[in-house]
Structures are given as C-alpha cells and as structure tokens.
Amino acid sequence: MRTLLSSLIVIFLPFSFLSCTKKDVKKPEAGVVITFDDAYVDEWFHADQVLKKYYWKATFNVCRIDSIGVPEQGFLHQMEAEGHEIAGHGYHHYNAVKFVSQNGIQEYLKKEIHPMLVSMKRRGFHVTSFAYPYGERSPLLDSKLKKQFKIIRGRAFCGDQPEKEGYYFHGSKYVYAFDIDNSHLHFSYHYLLELLDYAKKNNKILLLCSHRPVEEVTANYQTKIETLEFVCNYVRLNHMKYYRLKDLSDWVKKE
C-alpha cells in the first residue's frame, strides 16, 4: 500500500507542479488600455492625481528621455511605483517609416532604439513596450523590433464601425490605438462611446492613445481631462478592467 501511494505521488507531483506554474490562460476580460505618447510628464502627473479616484492604470510612452529633468523623472518613477507602465517612444521621436526610407533600418536602430533603451535602463526603467512616433509603422520595422519589445503599438485614424476597427486587441503583439486627442477632426464622444460599448458587449480590450492631458484644448495633440474622466467613468460603471500595454503580452499568440 505504501509503495502504491509513493508511486502515485511520483506520478501526480509533476502535474501538480505544472498546474501551479503554468501561465494563466484565462481569456482577458473586457477593458481598456489608455496610452500617452511623448514627454508631457508634468501634465501626465497632474492627470494621474485627478484620475486616482477611478483606480486607473495607464501606459506612458516616453521619448527624448535625456531631455527630461530630474523632478519629472521622479514623477515617472512615482507613477510606475503606483502601477502604471513606463514604455518607449523613441530616443529622438523620429518618424520611423520616413527615417528608414532615407537612412535604412540599421541606422534607425542605432539612432533611435538602442540609445533609448540604454538611457531608459540607466534611469531605472525596464522597457518592454514600444509605441511608434506618429503611429506610422511597416512590416520591416515590426519584424526588426519584435525581438526588442513584447508589444508594439501604432495608431489608427479611421472611423467606420467598431467591429471593423483595429483598435481592439486580437492576440497579436502588433497593436493599434484609437487617438482620443480632442483636437483631432475624427474625434467624437459619440464614436468613443460606440467603441467602449462594443468592447463591453463583446468582451474586447480597446486601445486608446492620447498625448497631452489639459483642462481646455488650445493646440494639437491635446486631450481634455474631461475626456479621460469620461473613459474612466465608463470603465467603472460597466465593471471593466484597466490594462497596460505590457499586460497584453500574456495573451499574445505565437507568430
């Protein structure tokens, strides 16, 4: 009897171990990924203070890290400690497609990606997600950057029907986001609501992109904090979840 029990333990132990250590494959719940591009650290920090009441989480894609002052770097570290993600957006903020067409892919990696990763690491940021400046991308760029980053985000500007849009996560490490800057002609609260409704009803993750959060829009690449509150309030009322770009890597299919 003891021998049989010992054999059963030997047989089942590996399976028990695997079941405890295997990555959770449960499908993600309906939610949103709110991302911010560029280096508007002061404005991001202010928005974070306003939106804390929603227990929100976001991804901040930072460019020109070497030009950001020490106090602002402190804000980034504080937000990261609170659960936000600090990701990459290029060292110089070059338009990747245009730069590669003129200088080649190796020069782009040398001038834009490698120094960004080195500088971010030197300042204590471990970058695993990347957002293309201006949202422009190409298959060549994606193929070269896929070894560097777990999630690579572009932007989309269409506005047709939610079910036809590429703003939702589909299990790929190559994703697109809907730009919610109020200054863009394509933006409307009505369509944003349609996108959120579709995500909720179909258990999807909607990706959104912003730049500079402000109280009142006075220039391009600005998003009203009121718009961010609109999104956060919808998430709260509909029991949805916040995701960061890096969280999506848990559900990326092999490509």
C-alpha positions as CSV (number, residue, x, y, z in Angstrom):
1,M,0.0,0.0,0.0
2,R,2.8,2.4,0.9
3,T,4.6,1.5,-2.3
4,L,1.5,2.2,-4.4
5,L,1.0,5.6,-2.6
6,S,4.5,6.5,-3.2
7,S,4.1,5.7,-6.9
8,L,1.0,7.8,-7.2
9,I,2.8,10.8,-5.6
10,V,5.7,10.5,-8.0
11,I,3.2,10.3,-10.9
12,F,0.9,13.2,-9.9
13,L,3.5,15.6,-8.4
14,P,4.9,16.9,-11.8
15,F,1.3,17.5,-13.0
16,S,0.5,19.4,-9.8
17,F,3.7,21.4,-10.2
18,L,2.9,22.3,-13.8
19,S,-0.6,23.3,-12.9
20,C,0.7,25.8,-10.4
21,T,3.4,27.3,-12.5
22,K,1.8,27.3,-16.0
23,K,0.8,30.8,-17.2
24,D,-2.8,31.6,-16.6
25,V,-4.5,31.1,-20.0
26,K,-7.9,32.5,-18.9
27,K,-9.2,34.9,-21.5
28,P,-8.9,38.6,-20.7
29,E,-12.0,40.5,-19.5
30,A,-13.4,43.5,-21.3
31,G,-11.3,46.6,-20.6
32,V,-9.2,49.4,-22.0
33,V,-5.6,50.3,-22.5
34,I,-5.1,54.0,-22.1
35,T,-1.7,55.1,-23.5
36,F,0.1,58.5,-23.6
37,D,2.8,59.5,-26.0
38,D,5.8,61.9,-26.0
39,A,7.2,63.6,-22.8
40,Y,4.4,65.7,-21.2
41,V,5.4,64.4,-17.8
42,D,4.0,67.3,-15.7
43,E,0.6,67.0,-17.4
44,W,0.6,63.2,-17.0
45,F,1.3,63.5,-13.4
46,H,-1.4,66.1,-12.9
47,A,-3.9,63.9,-14.8
48,D,-2.9,61.0,-12.5
49,Q,-3.8,63.0,-9.4
50,V,-7.2,63.7,-10.9
51,L,-7.9,60.1,-12.0
52,K,-6.7,58.3,-8.9
53,K,-10.3,58.1,-7.7
54,Y,-11.0,55.7,-10.6
55,Y,-8.1,53.4,-9.6
56,W,-7.0,53.7,-13.2
57,K,-3.8,52.3,-14.8
58,A,-2.1,53.6,-18.0
59,T,1.0,53.3,-20.2
60,F,3.2,56.3,-20.7
61,N,5.3,56.1,-23.8
62,V,8.3,58.3,-23.3
63,C,10.6,59.9,-25.9
64,R,13.7,62.1,-25.5
65,I,14.3,60.7,-22.1
66,D,17.7,62.5,-21.8
67,S,15.9,65.9,-22.1
68,I,13.5,65.2,-19.2
69,G,14.6,66.8,-15.9
70,V,15.2,65.1,-12.6
71,P,11.9,66.2,-11.0
72,E,10.0,64.9,-14.0
73,Q,11.9,61.6,-13.9
74,G,10.9,61.3,-10.3
75,F,7.2,61.7,-11.3
76,L,7.7,58.9,-13.8
77,H,9.2,56.6,-11.1
78,Q,6.3,57.5,-8.7
79,M,3.7,56.7,-11.3
80,E,5.5,53.4,-12.1
81,A,5.5,52.5,-8.4
82,E,1.7,53.1,-8.4
83,G,1.2,50.5,-11.1
84,H,1.5,52.5,-14.3
85,E,3.8,51.4,-17.1
86,I,6.7,53.5,-18.5
87,A,7.3,52.4,-22.1
88,G,9.4,53.6,-25.1
89,H,8.6,56.1,-27.8
90,G,11.9,56.6,-29.4
91,Y,15.1,58.5,-28.5
92,H,14.7,61.4,-30.9
93,H,11.0,60.8,-31.8
94,Y,11.8,60.2,-35.5
95,N,9.1,59.2,-37.9
96,A,10.2,55.6,-38.2
97,V,8.9,54.9,-41.7
98,K,10.4,58.1,-43.2
99,F,13.7,57.7,-41.4
100,V,14.1,54.1,-42.6
101,S,13.3,55.0,-46.2
102,Q,16.0,57.7,-46.1
103,N,18.7,56.0,-43.9
104,G,18.0,52.3,-43.6
105,I,16.8,50.1,-40.8
106,Q,20.2,49.6,-39.2
107,E,20.7,53.3,-38.8
108,Y,17.2,53.7,-37.3
109,L,18.0,51.0,-34.7
110,K,21.4,52.7,-34.0
111,K,20.0,56.3,-33.7
112,E,16.5,55.7,-32.2
113,I,16.1,52.4,-30.5
114,H,19.4,51.4,-28.9
115,P,20.2,54.7,-27.3
116,M,16.6,54.9,-26.0
117,L,16.9,51.5,-24.3
118,V,20.3,52.3,-22.8
119,S,19.1,55.7,-21.5
120,M,15.9,54.3,-20.1
121,K,17.7,51.5,-18.3
122,R,20.3,53.9,-16.9
123,R,17.4,55.8,-15.3
124,G,15.9,52.7,-13.9
125,F,13.2,52.0,-16.4
126,H,12.9,48.5,-17.9
127,V,11.1,49.0,-21.2
128,T,9.1,46.1,-22.8
129,S,6.6,48.0,-24.9
130,F,7.1,50.5,-27.7
131,A,4.8,53.0,-29.5
132,Y,5.8,54.4,-32.9
133,P,6.1,58.2,-33.0
134,Y,3.3,59.5,-35.3
135,G,1.9,56.0,-35.2
136,E,3.5,55.0,-38.6
137,R,4.9,51.5,-38.9
138,S,5.9,49.0,-41.6
139,P,6.3,45.2,-41.7
140,L,10.1,45.7,-41.9
141,L,10.1,47.8,-38.7
142,D,7.8,45.4,-36.9
143,S,10.0,42.4,-37.9
144,K,13.1,44.1,-36.5
145,L,11.6,45.4,-33.3
146,K,9.7,42.2,-32.3
147,K,12.9,40.9,-30.7
148,Q,13.3,44.1,-28.6
149,F,9.7,44.5,-27.4
150,K,6.8,42.3,-26.3
151,I,4.1,44.8,-27.5
152,I,4.5,47.3,-30.4
153,R,1.8,49.9,-30.8
154,G,0.8,52.1,-33.7
155,R,-2.2,54.5,-34.3
156,A,-5.2,54.3,-36.5
157,F,-7.4,57.2,-37.6
158,C,-10.4,55.5,-39.3
159,G,-13.9,55.8,-38.0
160,D,-16.4,53.4,-39.5
161,Q,-18.0,50.7,-37.4
162,P,-16.5,49.4,-34.2
163,E,-16.5,45.8,-35.2
164,K,-14.4,46.7,-38.3
165,E,-11.7,48.6,-36.4
166,G,-8.3,47.5,-35.4
167,Y,-8.4,49.3,-32.1
168,Y,-9.1,46.0,-30.2
169,F,-6.6,43.5,-29.0
170,H,-6.6,40.4,-31.2
171,G,-3.9,38.3,-29.7
172,S,-1.1,39.9,-31.7
173,K,2.0,41.8,-30.3
174,Y,1.4,44.3,-33.1
175,V,-1.5,46.6,-31.9
176,Y,-3.2,49.9,-32.9
177,A,-4.8,52.5,-30.8
178,F,-7.7,55.0,-31.4
179,D,-6.5,58.6,-30.8
180,I,-8.7,60.4,-28.3
181,D,-7.0,63.8,-28.6
182,N,-9.9,66.2,-28.8
183,S,-8.0,68.3,-31.3
184,H,-8.3,65.6,-34.0
185,L,-11.1,66.0,-36.5
186,H,-12.0,62.3,-36.3
187,F,-12.7,62.5,-32.5
188,S,-16.2,62.5,-31.1
189,Y,-17.7,61.4,-27.8
190,H,-20.4,59.5,-29.7
191,Y,-18.0,57.3,-31.5
192,L,-15.8,56.8,-28.4
193,L,-18.9,55.6,-26.7
194,E,-19.6,53.2,-29.5
195,L,-16.1,51.8,-29.2
196,L,-16.4,51.3,-25.5
197,D,-19.9,49.7,-25.8
198,Y,-18.6,47.3,-28.4
199,A,-15.7,46.3,-26.1
200,K,-18.0,45.7,-23.2
201,K,-20.6,43.7,-25.1
202,N,-18.0,41.6,-26.9
203,N,-15.5,41.1,-24.1
204,K,-12.8,43.0,-26.0
205,I,-9.9,45.2,-24.9
206,L,-10.0,48.6,-26.5
207,L,-6.7,50.5,-27.0
208,L,-6.7,54.3,-26.8
209,C,-4.0,56.9,-27.4
210,S,-3.5,60.4,-26.0
211,H,-0.7,62.9,-25.8
212,R,-1.1,65.9,-23.5
213,P,-3.9,66.0,-21.0
214,V,-5.3,69.5,-20.4
215,E,-8.3,71.3,-18.9
216,E,-9.0,73.1,-22.2
217,V,-7.7,72.3,-25.6
218,T,-5.7,75.1,-27.2
219,A,-3.5,73.2,-29.6
220,N,-2.9,69.9,-31.4
221,Y,-2.2,66.7,-29.6
222,Q,-4.2,67.6,-26.5
223,T,-6.8,65.6,-24.7
224,K,-9.3,67.1,-22.3
225,I,-9.0,65.6,-18.8
226,E,-12.8,65.6,-19.1
227,T,-12.4,63.0,-21.9
228,L,-10.2,60.8,-19.8
229,E,-12.8,61.0,-17.0
230,F,-15.5,60.0,-19.5
231,V,-13.5,56.8,-20.3
232,C,-12.7,56.1,-16.6
233,N,-16.2,56.6,-15.5
234,Y,-17.5,54.2,-18.2
235,V,-15.0,51.6,-17.1
236,R,-16.1,52.0,-13.5
237,L,-19.9,51.9,-14.3
238,N,-19.5,48.9,-16.5
239,H,-17.1,46.9,-14.3
240,M,-14.4,46.7,-16.9
241,K,-10.7,46.4,-16.4
242,Y,-7.6,48.6,-17.0
243,Y,-4.7,47.0,-18.8
244,R,-1.3,48.3,-19.6
245,L,0.4,47.5,-22.9
246,K,2.8,45.1,-21.2
247,D,-0.2,43.2,-19.8
248,L,-1.3,42.2,-23.3
249,S,1.8,40.0,-23.7
250,D,0.2,37.4,-21.5
251,W,-2.3,36.7,-24.3
252,V,-0.1,37.1,-27.4
253,K,-0.4,34.2,-29.8
254,K,2.8,32.7,-31.3
255,E,3.6,34.5,-34.6
